[in-house]
Amino acid sequence: IEAVQDLAGRMLPAGFATTVTGQSQEMDDAFGSLRFTFLLALMAVFLVLAAQFESFVHPFTILLSLPLAIFGAFLLLASLNMTLNIYSFIGIVMLIGLVTKNSILLVDCTNNLRAGGLSRPEAVIQAGTVRMRPILMTAISTVAGILPVAAGLGAGAESRRPLGVVVAGGIAASTLLTLIVVPVFYTLLDDARVWLS
């Protein structure tokens, strides 16, 4: 569509204009709705996390797993020569809820250990050790469950395959990176909170 619009802009005489109709217009409208849904889901998750942790700092730590997941999703899409379409965008919206659970487990366990009297470094290390197995188990079971969709098995699988690829790549990347990045970011944000107060 962009190539055709660029070509029309160069070839058509002055005074002519082009517009997108039909399936292309529907696709533009759908992507606009999905962008709004993505932002709405992000805001809803942030507000729920802020209420759960009674803090506006910890939701940022938890939502850090989302860019890591989107990076993994785009990487797997690109490596399989697949495009970002409606189904893959729906998969990205699904990732908002799926990948934050790992960070919630880490941050909640760290906060509980600190409330129990451990220092921050000890709590971060122990939370990572204690929660690593549940995080890996849920990630492996989720990826294993979505693999048939990502493999494109069954009737009409071509349309569902990008959704499965996005979810599988996003969860795999966020799980591996969350175990390292979230504790570091938790420490940095906690230092910043102490410094500001």
C-alpha positions as CSV (number, residue, x, y, z in Angstrom):
1,I,0.0,0.0,0.0
2,E,2.8,2.4,0.9
3,A,4.6,1.6,-2.4
4,V,1.4,2.2,-4.4
5,Q,0.7,5.5,-2.6
6,D,4.3,6.6,-3.2
7,L,4.1,5.7,-6.8
8,A,0.8,7.5,-7.2
9,G,2.2,10.6,-5.5
10,R,5.0,10.7,-8.0
11,M,3.0,9.8,-11.2
12,L,-0.3,11.5,-10.8
13,P,-0.7,15.1,-12.0
14,A,-1.2,17.9,-9.5
15,G,-4.7,18.1,-8.0
16,F,-5.2,14.3,-7.9
17,A,-5.5,12.4,-4.6
18,T,-5.7,8.8,-3.6
19,T,-7.6,7.1,-0.8
20,V,-7.6,3.7,0.7
21,T,-10.8,1.6,0.5
22,G,-12.0,-2.0,0.8
23,Q,-9.8,-4.5,2.6
24,S,-6.9,-2.0,3.0
25,Q,-9.2,0.5,4.7
26,E,-10.5,-2.3,7.0
27,M,-7.0,-3.3,7.8
28,D,-6.1,0.3,8.7
29,D,-9.2,0.6,10.9
30,A,-8.4,-2.8,12.6
31,F,-4.8,-1.8,13.3
32,G,-6.0,1.5,14.8
33,S,-8.5,-0.4,17.1
34,L,-5.7,-2.9,18.1
35,R,-3.4,0.0,19.0
36,F,-6.1,1.4,21.2
37,T,-6.7,-2.0,22.7
38,F,-3.0,-2.5,23.4
39,L,-2.7,0.9,25.2
40,L,-5.9,0.2,27.1
41,A,-4.7,-3.3,28.2
42,L,-1.3,-1.7,29.2
43,M,-3.1,0.9,31.3
44,A,-5.4,-1.6,32.9
45,V,-2.5,-3.9,33.9
46,F,-0.5,-1.0,35.3
47,L,-3.5,0.2,37.4
48,V,-4.2,-3.3,38.7
49,L,-0.5,-3.8,39.6
50,A,-0.4,-0.4,41.3
51,A,-3.4,-1.3,43.4
52,Q,-2.0,-4.8,44.2
53,F,1.5,-3.6,45.3
54,E,0.2,-0.2,46.6
55,S,3.0,1.4,44.7
56,F,3.6,3.2,41.4
57,V,7.2,2.0,41.3
58,H,6.8,-1.8,41.2
59,P,4.4,-1.8,38.2
60,F,7.3,-0.3,36.1
61,T,9.5,-3.1,37.2
62,I,6.9,-5.7,36.3
63,L,6.0,-4.1,33.0
64,L,9.7,-4.2,32.0
65,S,9.1,-7.7,30.9
66,L,6.8,-6.5,28.1
67,P,9.5,-4.9,25.9
68,L,11.6,-8.0,26.3
69,A,8.6,-10.1,25.2
70,I,7.9,-7.9,22.2
71,F,11.6,-8.1,21.2
72,G,11.4,-11.9,21.2
73,A,8.2,-11.9,19.3
74,F,9.5,-9.6,16.6
75,L,12.8,-11.6,16.4
76,L,11.0,-14.9,15.9
77,L,8.6,-13.3,13.3
78,A,11.5,-11.9,11.4
79,S,13.5,-15.2,11.5
80,L,10.5,-17.1,10.0
81,N,9.9,-14.4,7.4
82,M,6.4,-13.6,8.8
83,T,4.8,-10.2,8.8
84,L,3.1,-8.2,11.5
85,N,-0.6,-8.7,10.8
86,I,-3.9,-8.7,12.7
87,Y,-3.2,-12.1,14.2
88,S,0.3,-11.3,15.3
89,F,-0.9,-8.0,16.8
90,I,-3.6,-9.9,18.8
91,G,-0.7,-12.2,20.0
92,I,1.1,-9.1,21.2
93,V,-2.0,-7.9,23.1
94,M,-2.1,-11.4,24.7
95,L,1.5,-11.2,25.7
96,I,0.7,-8.2,28.0
97,G,-1.2,-10.6,30.4
98,L,1.0,-13.6,29.8
99,V,4.5,-12.3,30.4
100,T,3.8,-10.0,33.4
101,K,3.1,-13.1,35.6
102,N,6.8,-13.9,35.8
103,S,7.7,-10.4,37.0
104,I,4.9,-10.4,39.5
105,L,6.2,-13.7,41.0
106,L,9.7,-12.2,41.4
107,V,8.7,-8.8,42.7
108,D,6.0,-10.2,45.1
109,C,8.4,-12.8,46.5
110,T,11.2,-10.1,46.9
111,N,8.8,-7.8,48.7
112,N,7.6,-10.6,51.1
113,L,11.2,-11.6,51.9
114,R,12.1,-8.0,52.6
115,A,9.1,-7.6,54.8
116,G,10.3,-10.7,56.6
117,G,13.6,-9.0,57.5
118,L,16.0,-9.9,54.7
119,S,18.2,-7.2,53.2
120,R,17.4,-6.2,49.6
121,P,20.4,-8.1,48.0
122,E,19.5,-11.2,49.9
123,A,15.8,-10.9,49.1
124,V,16.5,-10.4,45.4
125,I,18.8,-13.4,45.2
126,Q,16.6,-15.7,47.2
127,A,13.5,-14.7,45.3
128,G,15.2,-15.5,42.0
129,T,16.3,-18.9,43.4
130,V,12.9,-19.8,44.9
131,R,10.8,-18.6,41.9
132,M,12.9,-19.8,39.1
133,R,11.3,-23.3,38.9
134,P,7.7,-22.0,38.8
135,I,8.6,-19.4,36.3
136,L,10.3,-21.9,34.0
137,M,7.5,-24.5,34.4
138,T,4.8,-22.0,33.4
139,A,6.8,-20.7,30.5
140,I,7.6,-24.2,29.2
141,S,4.0,-25.3,29.5
142,T,2.7,-22.2,27.8
143,V,5.2,-22.5,24.9
144,A,4.4,-26.2,24.6
145,G,0.7,-25.5,24.5
146,I,1.0,-22.8,21.8
147,L,3.5,-24.8,19.6
148,P,0.8,-26.6,17.6
149,V,-0.7,-23.2,16.7
150,A,2.8,-21.8,15.9
151,A,3.6,-24.9,13.8
152,G,0.6,-24.2,11.6
153,L,-1.2,-27.6,12.0
154,G,-4.8,-28.0,11.0
155,A,-7.3,-26.2,8.8
156,G,-7.0,-22.5,8.6
157,A,-3.7,-22.6,10.4
158,E,-2.0,-20.0,8.1
159,S,-4.0,-17.2,9.7
160,R,-3.4,-18.5,13.3
161,R,0.2,-19.2,12.9
162,P,1.5,-15.7,13.4
163,L,-0.4,-15.5,16.7
164,G,1.3,-18.7,17.9
165,V,4.7,-17.5,16.8
166,V,4.4,-14.2,18.6
167,V,3.3,-15.8,21.8
168,A,6.0,-18.5,21.7
169,G,8.8,-16.1,20.9
170,G,7.6,-13.5,23.4
171,I,7.3,-15.8,26.3
172,A,10.6,-17.6,25.6
173,A,12.5,-14.3,25.4
174,S,10.8,-12.6,28.3
175,T,11.3,-15.6,30.6
176,L,15.0,-15.9,29.9
177,L,15.6,-12.1,30.2
178,T,13.2,-11.5,33.1
179,L,15.2,-13.7,35.4
180,I,18.1,-11.4,34.9
181,V,16.8,-8.0,34.0
182,V,13.9,-7.6,36.5
183,P,16.0,-8.1,39.7
184,V,18.5,-5.6,38.4
185,F,15.8,-3.1,37.5
186,Y,14.1,-3.7,40.9
187,T,17.4,-2.8,42.6
188,L,17.9,0.3,40.5
189,L,14.3,1.6,41.0
190,D,14.5,0.9,44.7
191,D,17.8,2.9,44.9
192,A,16.1,5.8,43.0
193,R,13.0,5.6,45.4
194,V,15.3,5.8,48.4
195,W,17.3,8.6,46.9
196,L,14.2,10.7,46.0
197,S,12.6,10.2,49.5
